[in-house]
């Protein structure tokens, strides 16, 4: 039986906060995947400065070969995107939120990457904001994000899929829809090491 939305939110909160209670807080202070637990740097109604540089994230290859999940996303206008339909082009799937400082910091570099790799890489940023379009659409307008699309996941389904992921979480899939690596924490996607990360592939 599927969990109710409220129960999902409670479970997700425990999944994210448990590492913090055990002293596992990461260095970029990624906010948990629910706005109720915002950090002091990203309190309700407080805009996080995009001048903050994203901290380097840790690359995890232990899930290599996992398939692109079958989730359907929506945008503020009701347009839908089924993730498994993206197979055929490499996909960089990014989970973020407007209240997450390292997320906000890396968004402009993801936008630049999407422009530079247009046609050869699909950059899919998925908001975990419970406020959905009311939060995300103004954020995109304010920060001039023109290449990224404002996909929404207000029930945090993807965060659950990735084990209550801290934000930002980025997962790279090859053209066959197989996971190559995932990264938890902010990253400067204009940095020199990005090309090498995106050149990685699964050897059949």
C-alpha positions in Angstrom: 0.0 0.0 0.0 1.3 3.5 -0.9 2.2 5.8 1.9 0.1 8.9 2.4 1.6 12.2 1.5 1.9 13.3 5.2 3.5 10.0 6.2 6.0 10.2 3.3 7.0 13.7 4.5 7.6 12.4 8.0 9.6 9.4 6.8 11.7 11.6 4.5 12.4 14.0 7.3 13.8 11.2 9.5 15.8 9.8 6.6 17.5 13.2 6.0 17.9 14.3 9.6 19.2 10.9 11.0 22.8 11.4 9.5 22.9 14.8 11.1 22.0 13.4 14.5 24.8 10.9 14.1 27.4 13.6 13.3 27.2 13.0 9.6 26.5 16.6 8.5 28.2 17.2 5.2 30.5 20.1 4.6 28.3 22.1 2.3 25.4 22.0 4.9 22.9 20.8 2.4 19.4 21.5 3.6 17.1 18.5 4.1 14.5 17.7 1.5 11.7 19.5 3.4 11.4 23.3 3.9 10.3 22.9 7.6 13.9 22.1 8.5 15.6 25.0 6.8 19.0 26.1 8.0 19.7 29.6 9.3 21.1 30.6 6.0 17.9 29.8 4.2 15.0 30.6 6.5 11.5 31.1 5.3 11.2 34.1 3.1 15.0 34.7 3.0 16.5 34.7 -0.5 19.9 33.0 -0.7 22.6 34.9 -2.5 23.7 33.3 -5.8 27.1 34.8 -5.2 27.8 31.9 -2.8 30.2 29.4 -4.5 29.0 25.8 -4.5 31.1 23.4 -2.5 32.6 20.4 -4.2 30.4 17.4 -4.0 31.4 13.8 -3.4 31.0 11.4 -6.4 29.5 8.0 -5.7 29.7 5.2 -8.3 28.3 2.5 -6.1 24.9 2.6 -7.9 26.5 2.3 -11.4 24.2 0.6 -13.9 20.9 1.4 -12.1 18.2 2.3 -14.5 16.6 5.8 -15.0 13.6 5.8 -12.7 10.1 5.8 -14.2 8.7 9.1 -12.7 6.6 11.7 -14.5 7.4 15.3 -13.7 5.3 18.4 -14.3 6.2 22.1 -14.9 4.3 25.2 -13.8 2.1 25.1 -16.9 1.1 21.5 -16.5 3.5 20.1 -19.1 4.6 16.5 -18.3 8.0 14.8 -18.7 8.4 11.0 -18.2 12.0 10.4 -17.2 12.4 7.0 -18.9 11.4 8.6 -22.2 14.7 10.5 -22.1 16.7 7.4 -22.9 18.7 7.9 -26.0 20.5 11.0 -24.7 22.7 11.3 -21.6 20.8 12.8 -18.7 22.1 14.9 -15.8 19.3 14.7 -13.2 19.5 17.4 -10.5 17.4 17.5 -7.3 17.3 21.0 -5.8 15.2 23.5 -3.8 15.0 27.3 -3.6 15.8 27.2 0.1 19.0 25.2 -0.3 22.1 27.4 -0.4 24.4 25.1 -2.4 21.5 24.4 -4.8 21.0 28.0 -5.5 24.7 28.6 -6.0 25.1 25.9 -8.6 22.0 26.6 -10.7 23.6 29.3 -12.9 26.4 26.9 -13.8 23.9 24.2 -14.6 22.1 26.6 -16.9 25.4 27.4 -18.6 26.1 23.7 -19.0 22.7 23.0 -20.5 23.4 25.7 -23.1 26.9 24.4 -23.9 25.8 20.8 -24.2 22.4 21.4 -25.9 21.6 18.4 -28.1 24.2 16.1 -26.5 23.1 16.2 -22.8 19.7 16.7 -21.2 20.0 18.7 -17.9 16.9 18.0 -15.9 16.6 20.1 -12.7 13.7 18.9 -10.4 12.5 21.1 -7.6 11.8 19.5 -4.2 10.0 22.6 -3.0 6.6 21.8 -1.4 5.4 25.1 -2.7 5.8 23.9 -6.3 5.3 26.5 -9.0 4.6 29.3 -6.6 8.3 29.0 -5.5 10.0 27.8 -8.6 8.6 30.0 -11.4 9.6 33.3 -9.6 13.0 31.9 -8.8 13.7 31.0 -12.5 12.6 34.5 -13.5 14.7 36.3 -10.9 17.9 34.4 -11.7 17.5 34.5 -15.4 17.6 30.7 -16.0 16.8 30.3 -19.7 18.1 26.9 -20.6 16.9 24.9 -17.6 13.2 23.8 -17.3 11.4 24.3 -14.0 10.3 20.7 -13.4 8.5 20.0 -10.2 8.3 17.2 -7.6 6.3 18.7 -4.7 5.7 15.3 -3.1 9.5 14.5 -3.1 9.0 11.2 -4.9 12.5 11.4 -6.4 14.1 12.2 -3.1 12.4 9.0 -1.7 13.7 7.0 -4.7 17.2 8.2 -4.0 17.0 7.2 -0.3 15.9 10.5 1.2 18.6 12.4 -0.7 20.2 15.5 0.8 20.2 18.4 -1.6 21.5 19.1 -4.0 21.8 15.5 -5.4 22.8 15.1 -9.1 22.7 11.7 -10.9 24.3 11.1 -14.3 22.8 8.6 -16.7 24.3 7.4 -20.0 22.3 7.3 -23.3 21.0 3.9 -22.4 19.4 5.2 -19.2 22.0 3.6 -16.9 23.4 5.4 -13.9 27.1 6.3 -14.2 27.6 8.2 -10.9 25.8 10.4 -8.5 26.9 13.4 -6.5 25.7 14.8 -3.2 26.6 18.4 -2.6 27.1 21.4 -4.7 29.4 21.5 -7.7 30.6 24.2 -10.0 29.5 22.8 -13.4 31.7 25.2 -15.2 34.8 23.8 -13.5 37.5 21.9 -15.6 36.7 18.5 -14.0 33.1 18.5 -15.3 34.1 17.5 -18.8 35.9 14.4 -17.4 32.9 13.5 -15.2 30.6 13.7 -18.2 33.0 11.7 -20.3 32.6 8.7 -18.0 30.7 5.8 -19.4 29.6 2.3 -18.6 31.7 -0.3 -20.5 29.5 -3.1 -21.8 
